[in-house]
Structures are given as C-alpha cells and as structure tokens.
C-alpha cells in the first residue's frame, strides 16, 4: 500500500464515530439527528404505533421578552410495542422530557427522564424510552419547551397595533393550519391524531386570554401573574387548537340555542364589531337547523387579528380573522365589504361542522373542508341575507375555478401532498372553488333535499372522526341506519328510490360518477350539434392555449372522461331537460323542432359548452332579439363560454365580441359586468403591452357603447346590492379610462374631502374611485398616505392602498414597496397584495417583477415557501406577461432557485399562463384590431 493510502486510512480512523455513522447513513438515506445519532424514523408522516388521547398544555407567553415557555403532558395509547415515541416539533427548544407509565398516571410521579433526538428536516423529535413501551397500555409524555414568539404568521406569533395615542401594543396569537401547531408545542401534528385538550395560559393582569373552550377558573401565581384554566375540549385535530393573549374588547350575544357568541377587536375598533356579531348569530342558528346537529361547544368567539396572513382560520370555538374580514365600518365599508365579511363568517362557521366535527383523513382531501365551506357560504348567506344576492357572486367562484382548472398544470381535487410545502399548495382555487362548484352540481343532480340529507348523514356518521371522499359518496348514496334516516331519500346498493329526472341505477353509480370529478383534473368541453330534433353531444377536455390542430392535442386529451350531468332547455320547452353523459359521445332526442338549444341551465354544471353548426348564431340572434328568453345567469354563462372558447380556437374573437353587442339592452347587472369585464381585460392587456392603438380603440368603444349606462350611475349609496356593485365597477372603470365627467366628479369629491380634513363622509360605493383619482397628483397621494397612517378602518385602508398603487410615479410605488417590507406603516400581511396591484399598473409592472427577483431570499424569510403570500407574489407579478422575452426571463429566474421554490406548482402555472397569453395575442390581435375599426365610431 502506498504512503498516501496509509495516510488516508489513518485519517478515516481519526473521524469521530458519529461522523462515520453519518456518512454510512447518508449513503443509505438514513436520517441523522442533530446530535449525530441515528434518528429512529425516516418518513415524513408519523408512525401509527402510538396515538394521543389527551393533551394538558400549559403556556406562558412573555409579551415583554417576546418568548414563551410551556409544558405539555400528552396521554397516549400504545397500539404496538415500541422503544421510541415520534412526534412533531419545529423551532422549539426541548428543555426536558419524561415518560410516565400507565400505572402511575393517577399519581404525582414525574416519570423517568428520556433522551430526545431532533430531526429538523421532518420537523420531528423522538423520545427514546429506557425500556419498550408495551402494546395496549397508556403512558403520559411530559415535555418542557421554550421558544421565541414567531415573527411571521404561523405557530404562536407576535402581532402589534398602535392606540390612537400612538402607543405600540403587543399581543400573542396562534395560527396552526396546516402544520404549525408543532411550532407552538410538541404534538402529533396530523389531522387523524384527534385528541382532547386542557389548556392553561399565564398572563399579566392587563391582558385577557382566550382559547377554544370557555375559561373555568383563574389562579393567582407568584410575581403577580394570573393563570387562566380553560375547560376540556372536544376531540379535535391539533391544527384547530388556538389561544390568544391580548387586551381586546368584545361585544356578545346568545343564540336561540344558548351559544354565547362574542366578537373581539382592538379597543379602538370595538364599534366596528356589531355587524359581524349579528351575522355570526344568524348563521350559527341557520347551520344548527340545516345540519340538524347542535353546535357542540358552549361558546363561539370571532377575533379580528391586526396581523393575519389569510382571510380567517376556523379554530374550533375561537375563529381568527384578518380585520378586513370581520370589522364593518358604516362610514367607509361598502356593500362589497359587507358581502366579503358575511361570506367569510359563513365560511368559517361552516367549518365548525365541515373540518372540525368531521375532518379529512389527510390533506390530500382538504377539499372536504374547504370546498364544502365555500359551497355553504352560498347556502347560508342566501338563507340569512338574501338581499346580498350571493348567488350572483357564486358564478364568479366557478369562473375562477375554471380559469385555473383549464390549464395542464392544474391538479385533481383529491391530490397527493406529503411535505408542508405541498400541503400548503393544496389550499388553492381547485380545492376551494372547484370543490364548491362540483358540490353545487351534485346538489342540482340529486336535488336540494336529497343532497342535504346525504350531507347530514355524512356529518353524523363521522362526527369527531376523520373521513375521505369515498365516505362522503357512501353517505350520499348507500345504506343508512334508522337513526341516520331523517326523511327524504335513503339510497342502498340493492334498492334506490327514484328521482324525477334520473333512474335508480344512476344513484348506485354515484361514487363512479364523482370520482371522475375528484380524481382527474380539468374541465369537460361539451360539444353540441343540433340537427332537426336530434342533438349530438360529445365531450373533450377543455384545455386553454391548445388547439385541435396542435400535435400535442391528442395526447393531452387521452384518458379523460367525465360523467357529466347535463341540463338543457330549448325554444320549445318550458322545463329543463336532463341527461347523464357517461361516454365520449351520445345523442339526445328532442320532442320537436326547435330554433335554439341552451345547455348548462343557470350554470349549475361545471363544464364549458361549444355549439357547432349554427348553434352560436342562433343564440347570438336570440340575445339580440329577445335576451330575456334566457335567465340572467344563462346570459352570463354564454358570455363566459364564448370568451373561453376563443382561447381554444373554437370561436373567433370577433364572434365573442359580437355576442356582447346585445348588452346595450341588458337590464341585469351581472351579465353586463361580465361583458364589460372581458373588454376591460383586453384593454389592460393592450395597455400593459404598449399596443396603444388597440388600447385607445377599446377605451373609445367602452365609453361610447356603454355611455348611457355609465351616465345613469349616481355618486351615492342608494339602490340594491346589485345596483351598488354596478355603480362601483362602472364608475371605477370610466375614471380609469379617463372619462371626463367621471374624473371631474371624483376630483370634486376628493377636494371637498381634503378641505374638510377627512371629516366629510364620502359615498362608500365610490370611495375607492374617488381615492384613485385623488392619488394621481403628488399632493393627493401624500395626503392619502397620511390618512392611511391614522385610519382606524381596515376596509378604508384597503381602498386607500389600492389607490396609492395606481400612481404613475415609480418613486412613489417604490416607497410603497419599502413601507410594506418594513411592516410598520403598511403591514407585511399586505405586501403580496401591494406588489400584485403595482404589477397591474403599467408604470409598475417592471418595478414589481424586479423587486421580487432581487429580494427573493428576503421574501422567503417573511413568508413560508408554498404560502398563499409567496404564491400571490409569483402569480401577481408574472401571470399578465405576454411576450417571449418575458417568458424567458421568468424561466431563467425560476431555474436558478436551487431548492428555494423550484418545486412549487405555481411556477408551472404561471409559465403555462404566459405561454397561453403569448399565443392568444398572436392569434387574436389582428382580429381585435379589425373588429374595433369596424365597430368604433370615429369622432
């Protein structure tokens, strides 16, 4: 052996034992703990040998030093003999751990100290028992820990606010979904590990503590601290645990069934809590009646948190909200704000049943929580606040889902997700919006009563348990016991009671049908061709940006088949026909000759329809001649379908634009806004790309064609919800397009507001528009920023911030970004929205994109990879790009991530969207230009 070889051997022998082990384990992909020892578990998911039964959690947050200490005692049941306990812990310092045998649980025994191994890659720790833990025995784990209050929006984190006198106050609050309970205390942090919780919180006298359950006692501790003890919880998942230490004020009421409902906010905003209280009481009572299951806790708190990343979080008995999602100020909140607050409260209260009482087995089925909650927004608000007209809003929910789901980068509703980042990415338009729209389609297929009975059966069967999608279909279609049966229909495999519009056998195939909607991604395109009394139908996959003549089209279509519950009506029918399309193609025989047929009645189905032959011509003619022959939802649906079909080459852009020409006669606001909305999208695309002649043509067309309806709008707050929405949207667009009467009136109102030092009350429906015009001057922009600093209304601050982002002064836009990064004047929670709205401003699109590229690492320090904020930053700054140069820029940037987000699904989404935009422009720009030449009146 050479001298060099001997030296190498000696060097290896000198290595520490743990380092040698690390090298060996690395080669075999074995996990190594932070102390260099072998970690006894190598999977992301926890083993199921041990299950938690009860947590006794004691927490002491110090709002001066901004850290917290805690002790958790977890009673566990051992199912299989094991020598270690694996549970979750992230960013916690474990200061001690013991395991107490079952026979000593009723004594004061502290148990035996055990060693703790930490494996941060999987956010896990292992307690190593001195001797094996016996199967079918109970033990108590006792773990002491400490950590700093988190700086972000997950786990147990710090939030702040300033009083009217400028004093900064601190509170501590939690947000655990999906995988952040482990940042607050060691736990079995997976949804199927349900347990009960007893929580104790230490606090100073000037603060109050809140948790899931009511407070049952308060003890005085040494040093002047108080310790609040909360009642034992119901059985629930860790992500639903919550606690807050703050100095908030509340307003309370009691429901007809005796549930105490309270709404909390910072003291200065207490007067903005009353609308939310009214809504919460009404909707909680509605859900108890609708589900026929009592709300199981004695209280329900709703808390407005100053720093909050998402809209709200459904913690059982202690729902937390962003202030804009809960606080209503009559002076500055408009009807759109009221709709948002009402539906978010409806969403979160629905979760108390869907998600809390019955929880998905794993995050791959998060739609069982979120899709149902989104769907129940519509049901609950329709019943309790019909004047809000949420039905019309629900059309936009499904349009949004289709925009995402028509891309090849979409995913099935039920989709594998293992890591925290993958799990966070499941909280998207597919899980929420497509989930809700598919449920709405199923309701229409089964009828309201049958659907509601199935839902209630599902909730009763799986109360305090976990469920998966198949359990829902079984509850909808299969055997129910006597106690489950509450009237209506109860379907079995052997016998199904028939329904007016489909056969018994169809019920028995409910799971097969619904699997086509939940286990495969995408949307069906139903192609309709009418010939006499015969209607031929076939289904394809609707995929934006891909044309039939493309070489990849056939491969992208392969394997896709849905069971589509079609609805239709004709010129000769007074009722809706129904047909379940289970095959690629089929035929429907009509009762007689008809002049037109319209599929997807009231857009209750989740599919796009293309009419071949003279199908579109007959419908466009109908709209021109007698548009009220179709409901306003059907008219809105036709406008949506027409513009969607342009992107797949099935309908020319000029035909889609021709369809909108009937809108001059439109008396309903929803189809009118849908049509105007598409024209605005085209205008903004042209403006961003600098295609000035087409942008100017679109501006002229909109202002000429819709002049009469724009001029009818009043600068007031009168009218129905629909009329108020039309006013807000049309006047906002008219001012953006530079319509002189609009700008003049907005400037007049802004000047009077400024001269009154902000004391003049402006109409809330036009507040955003007035601020937008006011922000176009340097002086006005500065005055608005100053008002933003002192405003106590979160909804007003939103309107001001939106206006500030539309300045054409890049120095001012840069200042907004800097203030958002600092997080003092503009809260960090609003950073993603600020960047996205600046990006939609032609003067700010390059600024916003360059900021994200240059500050990516800093952004990842503020927001978790996969979080809604990171996804909004990526999408908001790139999804409007429409040139090959921009596409290449985005590709190069994301390719350079090297583990800092390369795996994010949103990256594939935006790349596909940009490619789609490029192709759309290549195919349609000349068509749009010619159509405008033919249709714009020259002055």
N, C-alpha and C positions, 0 to 999 in steps of 0.2 A: 504493500500500500504506500502511496506517495506521502510525503510530509504534509502536503496540503490536505489530503484526505484525513490524516490523523488529527490535524487541527480542527477540521470540520466536526469530527466525531466528538472531540473534547468540548467544542462549543455547544453542541446539542446536549451533551450530558450536563452542562452547566445551566441549561434552561431550567426555570422553575417548573415544578410538577404541574401546576395549573396551566402554564402556558403550553406545555406539551399536550395536555388534555384538550386545550382549546384548539390546537392545530388538528388533532385527530378528529375532534367533534366537528370542526368546520368542514373537514373532508367528507364527513358523513351527514352534514347538515343537522347536527345535534345542537340544541340550544345551550348557551353558556350564560350563567347568571352573572350579575355584576361583580361578584366576589371571585369569579373564575371557576366556580364549581359547576358541575353539570346540572342544568335545570331539568326537573323530572317530567316535563310535559312539553311537547313540541307542536301543538296545534293552536290555532287562533281561538277556536271555540273551547269552552271549558269541558272537562270530563263530566260525566253524569253519575259518578260513583257517590257523590255527596250532594244533598240538596238542602238549602236553607229552609228553616221553619219560621224563625222569628229573629228580628234584629232589635237589640236595645242600644240605641245610639245617643251618646252624649256629646254635644258640640259646644265649644266656647270660642266664638269669633271675637277678636280684639280689633275694634274699629279705629284704634289709635295706631297700633303697630302694624295693622293690616295683615295679620296672620291668624291662624286658628289652630286649636288643639282639639283632640277628640279621642273618645274610647268607644269602640263598638264591640258588643257581645253578640255573637251570632249562634243561635241554637241550630244545629244541623242534624240531619238524619243520614247515617252512612248506609248506602244501599249495597255496596260491595266492599270487602276488606281492602284497606289501602294504608300506606305508610306516609302519605302526604295529602295536604289539602291545597288545591289550586283555586285561587280566586283573583279578582281584578284589583289593581291599584295603579294609579297614574299620578306622578309628581307628588306623591305623599312620602314623607319620611316616617318609616315604621320605627317606633321607639321601644316597642316591646310586644311580645305575643305569647300567649299560653293556650293550652288545650285542656279543658276540664271534662273528665269522663262523665257519662250519664248518671252514674250512681251518686255523684257529688253535686249535681245541678241544683239541688234544693238547699245546699249548704253554702257557707261563705268561702269555700275553697277557692283559691286563686289559680289552682292547677299548676302544671309544670311548664316552665319556660321552654320554648321551642325555637329552633333556628329558623330564620326567614331568608329565603332566596328571592331575588328580584330579577325579572326578565322584562326590561322596558320595551323591547321590540313588540311583544304581545300584550303589554300593559298588564302583566300578571305577576303575582307573587306566589310562593309555595311555602306553606308551613310544614316543616318536617317533624313528624311525630317520633318520639323516642321508641315507641312500640306501635305495632299496627293497630289501626282503628277497626274495631270489629263491625261486621255487617249487621244491619238491623238494630243498631244501637244509636242513641242520641249522644251528642257531645256539645260542649259550648266552646267556641273560639273567642278569645278575648284579645283584641288588638288595639294598641295605643299608637297614635299617629299625630303628625303635625304638618302644616304647610302654610304657604302664603296664600292669601286670597288671590284668586286668579285675576289677571289683568284683562282678559278677553271677555267672552260672553258665555263660557261653558264652565260646568262644575260649580263650585262655590266661589262666586266672584264679587268684585267690588263695583258698586255704582255710586254716582255722585249727583248732587244737584245744588243749585245756589238759591238761597232765600231772596226775597225782594230786596233785602238789605245788602246782598252780595256775599253773605256768609256761605262758605262751602260746607256741605254736609255729606256724610258718607253712610251708605247702607251696605249690607251684605245680602246677597240673594243667590238662588240656585237656578240652574237650567241644565237638566241632565240628558234629555233626549238627543241623540240615541245612545251614546256610550260615554257619558261624562259623569255618571254617579261615582265611578271609580276615582274621579279627581277630588271627591269630597269625603269619601270614606271607603275603606276596603270592603268589597262586596262581590256577590255573584251577579255580575252586571250583564245578564242576558234576560230577555223578556220572559222566557219559560220558567225561570227560577223565581216564582212568586212566593212571597212570604208576608208576614205581618210585621209592623214596625211600631216600636215605642220610642219616642223622640223627646230628648231633654235639651234645652238650649239656655246657656248662660248669657246674660246681657246686663248692660248698665241701666240704671233706673229711668233715664230719659228715653229709652228705647222701648219698643214692643217687639215681641217675637210672634211669628205666625208659622204654622205648619199645616200638614194635610188635615189633621184632626183638631177638634176644639181643645183649648187649654183646660186642664182639670185641676191644676194647683200651681202655686208659685212658692218657692222656698227662698229664704234669705241666706246667702253664703257669706263667708268671711270676706272682708275687704269691700263690702257694700254692694257686691253683685247679687243679682236675682237669677234664679233658675226656674224656667217655666217647664212644666211637665205636660205633655200632650197625650191625649187618650190613645189607646192602642188602635192601630189602623185596621182596615180590612185587608184581605190578602191581595197583594199587588206586586207589580214589577218594579225593579229599582229605578227605572227611568222616570217613574211617576212620583217619587219621593221629592218633597220640596220643603224648604224653610227659608225664612226671611227675618232679618233683624233691621229695623228701620224706625223712623219717627212719624209715620204716615197717619193721616186721619181717614175715617171711614164713614160711609152712610149705609144704613142697614134696613132691611125689611124681611118679612117672613112670608113664605109661600103658603098656599091653602093647605098643603100637607105638613106644614110645620118646619120646613127647612129655613134656617137663617141664612140669608144672602147678604153679603157685605161687599162694597166696592171701596178699595183703598187707593189713595193717591198722596203725593206730597201735599203738605198742609195748604199751600197757596193755591192748589188746583182742586181742592175739595169740592168747590161749587160746580166743577165740570163732571162730577160722577153720577149725577142724578138720572140722566138718560140711560146710562149703562145699567143702573140698578133696576129701572123699570123693565128694560129688555130682558135682563137675566131672570127676573122673577117670572115674567110671562113665558119665556121659552123653557125654563126648567119645568114649569107646570105642564106645558104642552108635551114635553118629552115623557114625563111620567105617564101621561094619558096615552100617548101614541105607542110607546113601547109596552105599556101595561106592566111595567116593572118600577117599583119605587126607587127613587134616588137613595142609595144606601147609607149616606153619611148625614150627620145632623146639621152640617153647615156647608156653604159654598162661598169661598172668597174669590174675588176678582181684583187683581192688584196691578196698577199701572207702574211699570218699572222705567226709570229715566233712561237707562242704558239696556237695550234689548235688541238682539240681532234679528230675530224673525218677527212675525206678527203677533204670535201668542204661543203659550205652551200649556197643555191641558192637565197639569199636575192634579191628581185627584183631590178635590176639596180646596185647592189653592192654585187657581189658574193665574198665570202671569201674562201680562200684555205689554207690548210697546204702547206708549202713551197715545199715539195716533189711532190705535185700535180699540181704545176704551174711553177716552175722555172727549166729551162733546161740549163745545162752547158755542152757544147760540149766536154770539156776535161774530164769530169767524168761521164756524164749521158749516159747510154747505150740505146739500142733500146727498151728494156723492160721499161725503164723510159719514153721514148718518147711515147710508147703505153699508159702507165698509164696516163700521162699528157693529151694526146689527148682525151682519152675516158672520163676522168673526166670533161674536159672542155665541151665535147659533152653532157655529163650527165647533168651538171648544166645549160647549155644553153637550153636544152630541158625542164627543169623545168620552164623556163620563160613562157612557154605555159602550160605544164602539171604540175600543182601545183600552179603557180602564177596567170595565166589568168583564169584557171579553177581549183578550189581547192576542194579536197574531203570534203564532208559534215562533217565527223568526222574521227578521227584517226583509226577507225576500217577498213576504206578503204584506208589506206595510200598507198596501192599498186597502186592505180590510179595515184599517184605521182611517186613513186619510181620504180614500175615495168615498167611503160612507159618510164621513164628516162633511165633505164638500157637498155630497148629494143632500144630506139632511139640512144644510144651510137653506136650500131651496124649499124643502118641505116645511121647516119650522117657521121661516120668515113669511112664506106665503100664507100660512095659517094665522100667525100672530100680528103681522104687519102687512096686510095685502096691498095697502096704498104705496108701499115701497116698490112694488112690481119687480120682484127679484126674478120672476120667470124670464123677463127680457134679458136680464144680466146673465142668466144661465146659458143662453145661446152663445155668449162670448166665451164662457167656460169651455164649451165644446169646440168652438172655433180655435181657441188657444191650444187645446189638446191636439187637434188635427194638424196645426202648424208644426208641432214637434213630432208627431207620430207619422207624418208623411215623409220623414227623412229616413234614409237607410241606417243612420246612426241612432235611431230610436231603440227601444228595448221592450220586451214583453212586460205587461203589468206585474206578473209574478216573475222575478228575475233573480238569479244568484247574486248574493252580496255577502262577503265574509269580513273584509277589513273595515275598520271605522270609516275610512275614506269612501269605500264602495257603498257602505250603508248610508252615509250622508247623501251621496249622489242619488239614492233612491227617492229622496224627498223632492220630487220634480213634477212637471206637468203631467207625466204619464200616470204616476201613482195617484195624484190628487184629481186632476181634471178628467183624464180619460177614464179613470176608475169611476168617477161620478157619472159620466155620460153613459158608460156601459150599464151601470146600475139603473139609470133612468130609462134606458132602452129595455132592460129586463122588466122593469115595472110596467112599462107600456105593453109589453108582450104578455105578462101574466095578469095584468090589471092591478089597480091600486090595492084592493082588499087582499088578494092572494099574495102579493108581494109583501104587504105589511105583516100578514100572518106568518109568512116564512121568516121574515126578519125577527119578529118577536120570538118565534120558536128557536131560532139560532141563538139569540141572546139568553134565553132561559136555559138551553142545553149546556151552554159553555160559560155560564156565569162563574167568575173567579178562576177561570181556566184559560187555556190557550187554544187557538183554533187556526186552521189553514183554509185555503179557498175551497177545497173539497167539502169541508164541514159545512160551509155556507150552502153549497149546492145541494148537499144531502138534506139540510134543514128546509130548503125551499121545495124539494121535490119528493122526498122519501117519507118513510113511516114516521108518524108522530104518536106519542102515547096519549092517554086520556088527559093527563094533566097539561100536556102541551097543546091539546086541541082547544081552540078558543072560538071556533066558528069559521065560517068561510070555507076554505078548501083544505084538505089534508091528503096529500098525494102519497101513494105507495107504489112499489115496483110492480105489484100484481094488478093494481086497480087504481086508475086515476080518474077523478071526476072531470068531466069535460068543461070546456070554456066556450063562450060564444064564437070565438074566431079561430080555434085550432083544435086538433084532435088529442085524445088522451095520450096517445103514444109519444107526442111531442114533449110532454112533461117528463116522461121517463128518460128522455134524451137530454135533459136539461144540462147535466154535467158535460156531456159531449159537446153540446152547443156552446156553453160558456167557456170551455177550455179553448175554443177557437179564438176567443176574445182576450183571454188572460195569459195563455201560454205561447202565443205568437204575437210579434209586434206588427204594427202597421194598421192601415185602414183599407177596407174594400172599396173599390170603384165599381159601382153597379152601372152597367151599360144597358140602356133601354132602347129598343127599336120597335115602334108600333106599325103594324100593317093590318088595316081593317080592324077586326075585333080581336086580333091576336097581338100580344105583346111578348116579344122575345127579350129575355134578360140574360145577362152573363156577368160574372164577377171577375175582376182582376185586382191586383194590388195597386193602390194609388201611391205613386212614388214621385215626389216633386223633382223636377230637373232632369228626369229620364224620359226619353221619348220612345215610342214603339219602334222607330227605325234604328235606334241605338243598338250596337252589337251586344251590350250587356243586359238589354231589357229582358230577354227570355230567361236568363239565369236568375235575375232578381225577382222574377215572377214565380219561379219554380217552387212548388211545395206549399204555396199559400192558398188556403181555402177557409172561408168562414161560413158559419151557419147564420145567415142574415135574416132577421125578422123584418121583412119588407112591409111597408104600408104604402098605399097609393089611393088616389081618387081621380076622377075624370070629369069631363064636361057633362057627362050623362049620369053621374052618380051623386046621390045625396049623402052617402056614407063612405067610410074608409074601408077599403079592401085590404086583406092581409095575406101574405104568402111567405112561408119559410123557405128561403133559398139555401139548400144544403149542398148543391152541386155547382160545378162551374157554369152551367147554363140551364135554362128552363124556359117554359112558356106559360103565360097566363092568358086565359080566355076571358075576354070581356063580354058583358051581356049584350052589347050592341055597338054600333059605330059611334066613335067619339071624335071630337076635334082636337082634344089635348088630353094628356095624362101627366099627373104630377106625383112623383114618388117622395117618400120620406115626409109624411104628413106632420106638420108643425115641428119638423126636425127632431123628432123623438128618437130617431135612429142615428147610429154612429157610422155613417157611410156617406160617400160622395156619389152623386148621380150624374151621368152624362147621357143626353138624349141624342141618339143618332137620327139620320134622315132629316125630316122636317120638325123633329121634336122641339129643338130650341126655338126655331122660327115661330112655331105655334104658341109657345109660352111667352116669347117676347111680344108677339102680337096681342096676346091676352092681356099682358100688363099695360100695353099702350091703350087698349080699347076698354078694358074692364078689370082693373087691377084688384078691386075688392072681391072678385070671384075667388081669390086666394086669401088666406089669413095673413096678417102682418108677419107672422113667424115664417110662413111659407115663402112670402116675398123676400124676406131677409135671407132665407136659406138659398133661394135661387141666385141672389146677388153673390153670396159667398161661393156657391158652387161654380158659377160662371168664371169668377176670377181665379179660383183654384185650378180649374181645367185649362186655363191659359198656360200655367206653369208645366203642364204635362203635354202640351201640344194638341189637346183635343178640341179646343175652342180658340178662335183667333181673338186677339185683344180687342180689335175693333167691334166684334160682336158682343163681347162682355161690356164694353163701354156703351154700345147701342142700347143694351138692356137697361142701363141706368137712366136713359133719357126719359123714362116714364116718371121719374122721381119728381118732376115738376108738379105732378098731380098728387103726389103722396101726402096723405094726411097723418099717417102714423110715423112716429119719430124714430123707431128702431130701424126699419128698412132705410129710412132717409139717412140716418147716421152711418149705417153700414156702407151705403153707396158713396157718400161724401168721404167716408174714412178711407176707402180704396183710392179715391182721387188724391187725397192728402198724402197717402203713402207714396204714390207716384211722384207727386210734387217734391216731396222731401228727398226722394232718391235722386231726382234730377238736380235739385239744388246742391246736394252734397257732392255730386259728381261734377258740378260746374257746367252742366249742359243747359246753358242759360236760355236758349230759345225755347226749348221744350218746357222748362220750368216756368217761363213767362207765359207760354201758351196755356198751361194748366191753371196758373193763377187767374188769367183772364177768363177762362172757361168757368171755373168755380164761381168767381164773383159775378159773372154775367148770368149764368144759368140758375144760380141759387140766390140771386139778388133779392127777389121778393120775400123769400123765407128768412133771409138774414135781416132784412129791413123790418120784418114783423117782430123781431126779438126786442123785448124791453130790458132795460138795465135795472131790473128789480128782482124780488124774490118770490113773486106770485106764481100761481099755476100748479099743475100736478107735478109729480116726481119726473115723469117722462118729459113734460114741457120744460122743466127746470134743467134737466140734463141736456136737452136740445139747445137751450139758451147758452149754457156753459160752453158746450162744444163748438157751436156755430160762431158765437162772438169771439171765442178764443182763436179759431181758425181765421176768421175775417181780419182780425187785427194782425195776426202773423203774416197774412197775405198783403198787408198794407192797405186795406180798405179805408179810405179817408174818413168817412163818418164814424167808423169804429174807433180808429185811433184818436180822433178828435174827442169823442165822448170819454174814452178811457183816460186820456190826458186831463180832461176837465175834472173827472172824479178823483184822479190821483192828486192833482193840485189842491183840491179842496181838502183832501185827507191830510196832505202835508201841512197846509196852512193851519189846520186845526190841531197840529201836533199829534195826529193819530187818534184824536178823540171822536171825529166824525165816523159814524158807523156806515160802512160800505155794504152794498148788497152782497151776500155771501156767494151767490151763484156766479158773480162776475169778478170776485175778489182776485182770483188768480190772473185773470186777463188784465185787470187794472194794474196789478203789481208788475206784470210782464212788460207792459208799455212804459210804466214808470221807471223800470230798471234800464231802459235804453239810453238814458242820459247818465253822465258820470255823477251828477249831483243826486239824481233819483236813486241810483244804485247804492251810493253811500248811505243815503237816508234809510233805505230798506235794510241794509246790513245792520245798521244801528238799531232799527226796530226789531230785527231778528234777535239781537242780543238780549233784549229786555222782554220780549213777548212771553206770556205765560201759556199761550195756546199752541199746543203741538201741531194742530191742524193748520193754524195760520203760519207757523214757521215752515211747514211743508210747502205752502203756497209761495212764500217769500223766497225760499231756497230754489224752487223751480224757476221763478222769475230771474233770480240772480244768475243762474247758469246759462241764461239765454242772451247775456251781453255779448256784443261782438268785439269787446276789448279783451285780448288774450291776457293782459296783465291782471285784469280783474278775475278772469277764470282761473289763472294760476294761484291767485290769492285764496280763492275758494278751496282749491285742492290742498293748499298748505294748511288752511284752517281746519279742514277735515282730517288731515294727518295728525295735526296737533291734538285734536279731540276736545278742545276746551270750548271754543265758541260754537263750532259745528261738531256735533258728537260723531265719534268714529263709527257708530252704528249707521250713520247716513253717508259714509264715504262712498260705498259702491253706487248708491243712487246718484250722488253728486257727479261722479265720474261718468256714469252712463248717460245722464242728461246733458252734460257738457259734450259728450261724444256725439249726441244727436244734433248739436249746434254746429253748422258748417265751419264756424270760426274756431271751434274747439275740438273737432274730431281728431286732428293730428296731435294736438296737445294731450288729450286724454290717452290715446294709444301709446304715445311716447312715455307718458308718466307710468303707465302700467309696466311697460318693458323695462324702464330704468329703475323701478322700485319694487320689482317682483319679490325679492327676498324680504324687504320691509313689510310688504303686504302679507306675506306668509307668517310674519311674526304677530300680526294683528288678527288674522283670521285663519282658522284651520283649513288645510287643503281639503277640498270637497265640500266646504261650507257653502251656504247659499250666497254669501258675500263674494267669495272667490269666483264662483260660477257667474254671478252677475257682473263682476268686473271683466271677466273674459268675454262673455257674450255681449255685454253692453258696449264694449269698445271695438268689437270686430265684426259683429253679425250684419252690419249695414254695408260692409265693404263690397265693392262690385267690380274690382279691376284685377287683372292677373298680377300686377305688381304688388298690390296689397295682399293677395293670396300668398304670394311667395314670401313676403315679409312675415306674415303670420306663421307660415310653415317653418321658416328658419328659426323664429323665436321659440316656438314650442319644441322644436327638435333639440334645442340647446338646454332644455330643462334638466336633464340628467338626474331623474329621481325627484325633482321638485314639481311634479304635477303632470309628467308625460302621460301617466296612465289615466288621467281624467277623461271621462266620457264627453264632457262638454267641449273638449278640444276637437274631437271628431265631428261634433255637432256644428261648431262654427266653421270649420273647414268646408263641410258639405254645404252649409248655408251660403258661404261666399261663392263657391263654385256655382251654386244654383242662381245666385244674383247675376254673376257674370253671364251665364247662358241666357238668362231671361232678357238681359239688356241686348245681347247680340241678336236675339230672335225678334224682339218686340220694339226696340227703339224707333226703327223706321216706320213701323205700323202706327205707333203712338204719335209720331211727328205728323204723319199724313192725316190721321184722324182729327188732330187738333186744327190743322189747316182747313179741313172740311167743315168743322163744327164751331170754331170760334169766330164770333162776329168782330170784324175789324172796325175800329173807331177812327 
